[in-house]
Each structure stands twice: as C-alpha cells, then as structure tokens.
Amino acid sequence: MKFKTKKRIIKLRKIILQIIQIAIGTALMAVAVDLFLLPNQISSGGFSGIGTILYYLFEFPVGTTTLLLNVPLFIIVLIKDGRKFFFNALIGTAFLSFFLNIFQRFGALTQDRFLACIYGGIITGIGTAIVLKANSSTGGTDLVAHIIRKFFPWIRTSMTIIFLDTIIIAANVLFFKELEIGLYSAITIYIMGKIIDLFFEGIDFAKMILIISPKNQEISRRINKQIRRGTTALYGKGMYKNEDKEILMCVVSRGEVRHIMKIIRDIDKQAFIIITNAREVYGKGFK
C-alpha cells in the first residue's frame, strides 16, 4: 500500500513539474510575441502570425484567436491520438492563449524592428524548447503537421511546418504591404530554430576527427599519451587504388582539436584529416 502511495506521489509531482514547465515556456513565448513581435508587425509563423493579421484588422486578442483556431485541431487529435497527447497540447495552448492576452496589455519594449526580431526570436526559441521538453505542444502549425503526418506518413513534419509558416509570413507581407516584415520574420524564425537546437543539442558539443595515414599507430600512441584520448581503428578501402585503408577515429573536445592537429602534422604532413561536429557524445570523458 505504501509503495502504491509513493508511486502516486512521484507521478503527481512529475505532472505538477510538467505543468510548471509548460507555464514558464508559454509565458516566455507570450512575452516575445506581445512585447517584441506583435507591436512591430513581425510574425514568428504559426497561428500567432494569423492572430497578428486579425489583431490589426479587427483588434481581436491574439491569445483568443490562437485558441479558437486550434479547436478543430484538438478534436482531430483527440480522435486520432487519444487523451494523453490531447491534454498535453490543450494545456500548452490554453496557457499560451492566456499569457498572450495578459501580456498584450503591456506596451512594446522596443520600436526597433531589428532588435524586436532578434530578441523575439531568442525568447520564442527558449520558450518553445521548454514546452517541447515538457512533451507538450502549443498547437498551431506543428499540430497541423502532426495531424497531416497521421494521414500521410510519407510527408515530412519539418517540410509541412516550413510550408505553412511561409504561407503565413507571405500573408503578413501582403496584408501590411511591407516586404521588410517578411525579411524580419524570416530572421526571427531562423533564430528561434537555432535556439531550439541549442536547447536539445547543447553548446558543449565535441569534435570527431577521422585520420587516414600510414602512420596511424604512432599518431594513436601520441594522442593517447599527450591528450589522454582513446582512438578507434576503422577499416575501409580506397576505391581509386583498390587498397585497404585504416581510418583512425578520435572524439575530442573543441579545445583539443588544435593539439590533435599539431600531433598529426608533426608525424605525417600528408595525412588526410576530416573534422566534423559530434553533437551528442555519451561515455567515458564525455556525458
């Protein structure tokens, strides 16, 4: 009995933390829209972009517009995905709509469109990432893409979102009759995407180095001795000369790349080297 009670408490705590996380994320998104983007007629895509047009046309609150546009999507999601995803999406959208209506009462923090698109994109990206990490959604184009994928699995979600956001931004440009709005909106969406990537991939990413050299044994020993990093030999084949090749793979931090390069060049100036980003590395010496 005690075990079941403890399990329920843990589950309840998890739900409460999830709701708090969604509330923080949606509050940040609302701040970005109401204090930076909306007053400067900049769109971040999604239903808030449609809400921006309706706000300037009829003075409809953006939060209310966003919620109403999502209603038919919620019905489809409830039928296709069941209650769990439905409630997560409903909570996220309800919070966003509530905060949009609250923060809309405040004035713009800046009238400079360039600053607005930069800070709006950053704050929207942070808020969106927090909501996504809570396994929730704020509706809009990502929910449309989710539904479309249910009916047409071969259609990529990212392409659907980009297509819909492009149409919404184009509608903003046509309505306000300013090409600059579209250009600033594109910057906002780009920054927002990069911020979301940083949240999920982190900024402390590693580097993967591939080395092809007849002196791989010596290079491997020096790397292990001087930097304390392990190396792995991969076996391949050079198709031009039909020769077997040994490829040395080493994963290091960004600060160690320069030292690695010096070791390789000291041993073999003709070595063939490939350096690429390793966004997620788990194991000894890393996460």
N, C-alpha and C positions, 0 to 999 in steps of 0.2 A: 504493500500500500504506500509506504514511504517512497519507494522507488518511482512509482507512478506519479506521486505528487511532485517529486523533484523534477521529473521529466516534463511535467506540465508547466512548472515554474520556469524552467530553462526555455521551453517553447514560447511561453508568454513573453519572457524577457527578449527573446530573439525578435518576436513580432513588434514589440514596442520600439526596439532599437531600429528596426527596419522602417517603421513609420516616421521616427525622428529623422532618420537619414533622408527619406523621401521629402519630408517637410523642409529640411535645410537646402536640399538640392533645388527644389521647385521655387523656394524663396529667392535663391540666387538667380535663377532663370528669370523670375519676375522683375527683380531689380535691374537686370541687364536690359530687358525689353522696355520697361516703363521709364527708367531714368536715363537710358542712353539711346536705345534704338528707335522706339516709337516717337519721341519728340523730334527726332531728326529724320523721320520718314524712312528709316533703314529697316530692311527686313532680314530676319535670320532664317527665312524659309519657313516651312511648316504652316500650321494653321494660324500662328501668330502673324504671319505675313498677310493672310486673308483678313485677319482681325484688324490689321493696320489700315487696310483699304476701307473696311466698313466703319472704322472709328472716324476717319476723316470724311467719309460720305454722310454717315447718319449719327455720329457720336455714340455708337454702340460701345459699351465697355469691352475691351479686348478679351478679358477673362470670361465673360458671359458668352461671347461669340465662339471662343475656343471650345468651351464646354458643350455648347449646342451642336457645333459641327462634329463633335466626337460621339454624340449619342447614337447615331445609326451604326457607327463602327463598333461600339460596345455591344450592341445587340448581336452583330455578326460574330464577334469574338466569343461571346457567351455561348452561342450555338456551336461554334467550331472548336473552341479550345477549353471549354469548361470554366468552372468557377475561379480556380486559383489565379490564372493569368488575368481573367476579367477583373477580379477585385484589385489586383496589383495595379493594373492600368487605370482603373476607376479612381483609386486613391491618389495616384500620381497626377492625373488630370484634374481631379477636384481640388487638390492642393494648389496646383499651378493656376487654375482659374481664380481661386480665392485670393492668392497673393497678387495676381495681375490686377485685380480690381482694387486691392488695398493700396499698392504702390503707385497706381495710376493717379492718385490724388496728389502725389508729390510732383514737384517741377523737375525739369531736366537738370542733370548735374553739369552738362556742357552743351553748348550750341555748336561746337566744332565737330563737323561730321566725321573727320578723320579720327579724332580722339574717341568719338562715340562708337565707331565701327571696331576700333582696336579693343577698347575696354569692354564693349558689349560682347564681342566675340570671346574674349578671355573668360568673362564671368559666366556667359551662357555655357561655354565648354565645361567649366568647372561644375556648374550646377547639373548639367546633363550627365556628366560622368558619375557624379554622386548618386543620381537617380538610377542610372543603369547598374551601378554596383549594388544597389539595393534590390536588383531583379525586378524593377518596375518600369513603367513607361508613362510618358506624358501625352500619349495619343498622337494625333497629327499624322504626318507623312510616314513615320516609322511604323505606326499601327496600320496604315493603309498598305504599306509594303508587306507587313506580316500577313495580312489577310489575303493579298494577291498571291503570295507565295503558297498559301494553303490550297488555293485553287489551281495555280500554275507553278508547280515546284521548280521548273526549269528557269524561271525568271529570277535573276539575282536581286537580293534585297537592296544592296548598295546602289545599283543602277536605277531601281524604282524610285528610291529616295531622291537621288540626284535629279532624275527626270521631273519629278513632282515639284521639287524646290526650284528648279529652273523655270518652270511654268509660273509658279507663284511670284518669283522675283520679276519675271517678264511682265506680269500683270501689274506689279507695283510701279515698274518703269513706265508702262503705258498710262496708268492712272495719274501719276504725278507729273508725267511728261518731262522727266529728267533722266537722262542716261546715267548720270553720276550716281543716282540712287542704286542702280543695278551694279555698278562697279564697287561701290562701298559695301553693298550687301554681299557681293562675292568674296570680298576680303573678310567680312565677318564670318561667313560660313567656313572659309578656309582655316581661319584662326581657331574657330570652335572645334573643327575636326582635329586639328593638331593638338589642342589641349586635351581632348578626349583620349587621343592616342597616348599622350604623356601619362595620363592617369592610369591607363591599363597596361602600358608597356614600361613606364618608368623612365627616368632620365639617366639612371646609372647603368646604362647598357654596356655590354662588353664588346670586344672585337674578336672575330675569328680570322686566323691567318692560315692560309694554305701555302705551303712551300714545296717547290719541285726543284731538287738539286741532287747531284751525285754525292754530295757531302752531307746528306741528311743525318747520318749517325752523329757526326761531330756537332752539327747545329743543335740536334736534340740534347746532347750532353751539356753543351754550353748553356742552353736555355734553362735546363733543369738545375744546373749548378749556380748560375748567376741570378736567375729570377725566381727560382723555385716553382716553376710551372711545368706541368706534365705535357707531353706531346703524344700524338697517336699517328701511327703509320697507316695510311690507306693505300690500297694497291689499285693502280689503274693501268691504262695502256695508251701510249702515244700513237694515234692512228696514222700520222704522217709517215713515220719511220717503222711503224708496226713493232714498237719496242715496249716492254713492260716498264712501268714507272712507279716509283714510290713517292706518295704525296704525304707530306708531313702536315698534320693539323694541330693547331695550338689556339686555345681560347685564353685571352688575357684582358686585363682592364685597359681602358683607353690610355692611361698614363704609362703603361708598359710597352706600348707599341713602338715608340722611338728606340727604346733599349733593344727590343727584339730585332728591329731593322738593322741596328748597328752590328749586332752579333752575326746576322745573316750575311751582311755585306763584307764584314771582316773575313769570314770564312769562304764565301763564294759570291763574287761580284756579279756573276752571270745567273744567279738563282732567279727562278720565276716565282713571283710572290703575288698572292691575291689577299686583299684585306677587305673584310665586309663586317657590317654590324651584326651582333648577336643579341637580339632584344631580350630574350629570356634564357638565362643560364642557371640551372639548378645543380648543385653538387658541391663537392669539397672546394673551398676557396671562393665560392660564389654564394647564391641564395640558399 
